[in-house]
Amino acid sequence: MKIQTGDIVKVIAGKEKGRDGIVMRIYPKQERVMVMGVNMYKRHVKKSEQYPQGGVVELPRALHVSNVMKMVAGDKKATTRIGYVVENGKKFRVEKKTGERIKTSKK
């Protein structure tokens, strides 16, 4: 997948269209991404160690990767497609709009 964790993306389709956020997690097999603060849903939970009160909790739900688009690093409104470039046997992600290499954050 061209989208990776830590990327700032904008939702381009669906009920959350126009919102942006940081990718928290990716699910490559399902082609889905989880974006912080986007596509929240309410879930009723029982008392547990994690939720000592129980009750209604808001949790994020994953979006399909085709519904999000990477935002340009310097511009808050612009989005860009992602391509790849091979230099000296290494593969790098590149913003197609600006041609700049995307800095990836390793975990």
C-alpha positions as CSV (number, residue, x, y, z in Angstrom):
1,M,0.0,0.0,0.0
2,K,1.2,3.5,-0.8
3,I,-0.2,5.0,2.5
4,Q,1.8,4.3,5.6
5,T,1.5,4.9,9.3
6,G,2.3,8.5,10.3
7,D,1.1,10.0,6.9
8,I,-1.3,12.9,7.1
9,V,-4.3,12.1,4.9
10,K,-7.6,13.7,3.8
11,V,-10.8,11.7,3.4
12,I,-12.0,12.2,-0.1
13,A,-15.2,10.1,-0.1
14,G,-18.0,9.0,2.3
15,K,-19.7,10.6,5.3
16,E,-16.4,11.9,6.7
17,K,-15.4,13.6,3.4
18,G,-13.2,16.7,3.9
19,R,-11.8,15.7,7.3
20,D,-8.1,15.0,7.8
21,G,-5.9,13.2,10.3
22,I,-2.9,11.0,10.9
23,V,-2.8,7.4,9.9
24,M,-2.6,5.3,13.1
25,R,-2.7,1.8,11.7
26,I,-2.9,0.1,8.3
27,Y,-4.5,-3.3,7.4
28,P,-2.8,-4.3,4.1
29,K,-4.8,-7.5,3.6
30,Q,-8.2,-5.7,3.9
31,E,-6.8,-2.6,2.2
32,R,-8.0,-0.4,5.1
33,V,-6.4,2.4,7.2
34,M,-7.4,3.7,10.6
35,V,-7.2,7.5,10.8
36,M,-7.0,9.3,14.2
37,G,-10.3,11.0,15.0
38,V,-12.1,10.0,11.8
39,N,-15.0,7.5,11.4
40,M,-15.7,7.2,15.1
41,Y,-18.5,4.9,16.3
42,K,-20.2,4.3,19.7
43,R,-19.9,0.9,21.4
44,H,-21.5,-0.3,24.6
45,V,-18.9,-2.1,26.8
46,K,-19.2,-4.0,30.1
47,K,-17.0,-3.2,33.1
48,S,-13.5,-4.4,32.7
49,E,-9.9,-3.4,33.7
50,Q,-9.6,-1.3,30.6
51,Y,-13.0,0.4,31.1
52,P,-13.7,0.3,34.9
53,Q,-17.0,2.3,34.5
54,G,-18.3,0.5,31.5
55,G,-20.9,2.3,29.4
56,V,-20.7,3.9,26.0
57,V,-17.3,4.4,24.4
58,E,-16.3,6.0,21.1
59,L,-13.9,4.0,19.0
60,P,-12.3,4.6,15.6
61,R,-13.2,2.4,12.7
62,A,-11.0,1.7,9.6
63,L,-11.6,3.4,6.2
64,H,-10.9,1.9,2.8
65,V,-7.6,3.1,1.4
66,S,-9.3,4.4,-1.8
67,N,-11.2,6.9,0.3
68,V,-8.2,8.7,1.6
69,M,-5.5,10.7,-0.1
70,K,-2.1,11.9,1.2
71,M,-1.8,15.6,1.9
72,V,1.2,17.7,0.5
73,A,3.7,18.3,3.3
74,G,3.8,22.2,3.0
75,D,0.2,22.9,2.0
76,K,-2.8,22.2,4.3
77,K,-5.4,22.1,1.5
78,A,-3.6,20.2,-1.4
79,T,-3.6,16.5,-1.8
80,T,-1.2,14.4,-3.9
81,R,-0.8,11.0,-5.4
82,I,2.1,8.8,-4.4
83,G,4.6,7.2,-6.8
84,Y,7.8,5.2,-6.5
85,V,11.3,5.9,-7.6
86,V,14.2,3.4,-7.5
87,E,17.7,5.0,-6.8
88,N,20.8,2.9,-6.3
89,G,18.7,-0.3,-5.8
90,K,16.5,1.3,-3.1
91,K,12.8,2.1,-3.5
92,F,11.5,5.5,-2.3
93,R,8.0,7.0,-2.2
94,V,7.6,10.3,-4.1
95,E,4.8,12.9,-4.1
96,K,3.7,13.1,-7.7
97,K,2.5,16.8,-7.4
98,T,5.9,18.2,-6.1
99,G,8.3,15.4,-7.1
100,E,9.7,15.4,-3.6
101,R,10.8,12.3,-1.7
102,I,8.5,11.4,1.2
103,K,10.3,10.9,4.5
104,T,9.3,7.7,6.1
105,S,9.2,7.3,9.9
106,K,10.6,3.9,11.0
107,K,9.1,2.3,14.2
